[in-house]
Amino acid sequence: MNSIIQFIRSLILAAIILGATGTLVEATGIVGKEAAKAHQRGGISFRWLNRQLVGK
């Protein structure tokens, strides 16, 4: 009985890891596309970026 529970736990853990990995890959792709668009428009101002991050 313990081995069945451990097997189910390992399946759930594997599913969570695969889901997280897929999400990270998708997010990386989205960020890459947005970076390419920003580069084509001439880049971004670091002054503007700092204001967005700091909130001033």
C-alpha positions in Angstrom: 0.0 0.0 0.0 2.9 2.4 0.8 4.4 1.8 -2.6 1.1 2.8 -4.3 0.9 6.0 -2.4 4.6 6.8 -3.1 3.9 6.1 -6.8 0.9 8.5 -6.9 3.0 11.1 -5.0 5.7 10.8 -7.6 3.2 11.2 -10.4 1.7 14.3 -8.9 5.2 15.8 -8.3 6.2 15.1 -11.8 3.0 16.7 -13.1 3.7 19.8 -11.0 7.3 20.0 -12.2 6.3 19.6 -15.9 3.6 22.3 -15.4 6.0 24.7 -13.9 8.6 24.0 -16.5 6.1 24.6 -19.3 5.0 27.8 -17.7 8.6 29.1 -17.5 9.2 28.1 -21.1 6.1 29.9 -22.2 6.9 33.0 -20.2 10.5 33.1 -21.6 9.0 32.9 -25.1 6.6 35.8 -24.4 9.4 37.9 -22.9 11.6 37.2 -25.9 9.0 38.2 -28.4 8.3 41.5 -26.5 12.1 42.2 -26.3 12.4 41.7 -30.1 9.5 44.1 -30.6 11.1 46.7 -28.3 14.4 46.3 -30.1 12.7 46.9 -33.5 11.1 50.0 -32.1 14.4 51.3 -31.1 14.8 49.9 -27.6 13.6 51.3 -24.3 14.8 54.1 -22.2 16.5 52.9 -19.0 15.2 56.1 -17.4 11.7 55.0 -18.2 12.4 51.4 -17.0 13.8 52.6 -13.7 10.7 54.8 -13.2 8.4 51.8 -13.9 10.3 49.6 -11.5 10.8 52.1 -8.7 7.4 53.8 -9.2 8.6 57.5 -9.2 
